[in-house]
Amino acid sequence: MAQDPLPKLHDKRVDLYLDVMMIRKRDYLVCKGGRVNYTTSYPLENKTVDEVLKKLQAEMTKYKERGLKVVSVHVDNAFNTEKFQSGLEGAILVPYAAN
């Protein structure tokens, strides 16, 4: 399996920034790794906590397989739930309020 190139980092901690966006009436989860400037997107069946958490865990696994540790996850306030926090594998949840 080919791996995406990532820069060499001495500090292996990464912050993830998440947002849900709509393109042509379809929802996508956009994930950006702060220090590595790596962005991916996942199509969503719906915008439930379970669906977003499933995609986020897949993204966190990618970073873990590359020797990096996701230390915080920045999300919209809609995902500021105990269930979402419990699925973050030790990362800190950083919610942002709506404007």
C-alpha atoms as one frame of an Amber mdcrd trajectory, in Angstrom:
protein
   0.000   0.000   0.000   1.458   3.338  -1.038   1.711   5.955   1.670   1.211
   9.645   1.142   4.400  11.675   1.655   4.567  13.528   4.935   7.290  15.931
   6.056   9.879  14.710   8.557   8.879  15.983  11.989  10.795  15.889  15.241
   7.619  16.561  17.204   5.129  13.853  16.233   2.044  15.630  17.613  -0.619
  16.765  15.159  -3.827  18.785  15.536  -6.762  17.840  13.294  -9.245  20.421
  12.056 -12.625  19.110  10.871 -15.492  20.657   8.976 -18.541  19.354   7.155
 -19.143  20.893   3.747 -21.730  20.335   1.054 -20.895  19.923  -2.633 -23.724
  19.314  -5.105 -26.125  18.386  -2.294 -23.700  15.824  -0.846 -22.049  16.165
   2.580 -18.310  15.648   3.031 -16.090  15.613   6.086 -12.926  17.632   5.468
  -9.938  16.849   7.726  -6.773  18.941   7.817  -3.662  18.005   9.787  -2.313
  21.235  11.223   1.461  20.795  11.254   1.697  18.503   8.242  -0.707  20.545
   6.087  -2.373  17.355   4.849  -6.046  17.574   3.847  -8.461  14.744   3.065
 -12.199  14.486   2.572 -14.687  11.701   3.146 -18.221  11.441   1.758 -20.827
  11.259   4.529 -24.075   9.302   4.478 -25.402  11.802   7.026 -24.081  14.356
   9.540 -24.668  12.305  12.692 -22.038  12.024  15.407 -21.687   8.285  14.672
 -20.999   8.831  10.964 -18.512  11.671  11.473 -16.771   9.788  14.288 -16.358
   6.702  12.080 -14.637   8.785   9.371 -12.536  10.645  11.951 -11.292   7.387
  13.455 -10.220   6.232   9.978  -8.294   9.491   9.577  -6.661   9.154  13.003
  -5.563   5.618  12.077  -3.725   7.017   9.028  -1.713   9.351  11.247  -1.006
   6.617  13.793   0.261   4.260  11.051   2.722   6.987  10.021   4.062   7.395
  13.548   2.153  10.579  14.372  -0.135  11.259  17.334  -3.331  13.281  17.009
  -3.419  15.373  20.189  -6.434  17.589  19.501  -9.469  17.607  17.238 -11.023
  20.976  16.372 -14.722  20.754  15.429 -17.956  22.700  15.142 -19.935  22.923
  18.367 -22.468  20.426  16.947 -19.987  17.634  17.690 -19.287  18.727  21.261
 -20.772  15.599  22.839 -19.540  13.012  25.314 -19.973  10.300  22.693 -17.750
  12.152  20.227 -15.140  12.872  22.933 -15.032   9.222  23.984 -14.180   8.138
  20.422 -11.125  10.382  20.109  -8.599   7.880  21.473  -7.197  10.316  24.040
  -7.120  13.432  21.848  -8.525  16.667  23.242 -11.803  17.923  21.756 -11.708
  21.639  20.861 -15.222  22.812  19.877 -15.926  26.136  18.186 -19.208  27.985
  18.653 -21.231  29.136  15.662 -20.732  32.747  14.600
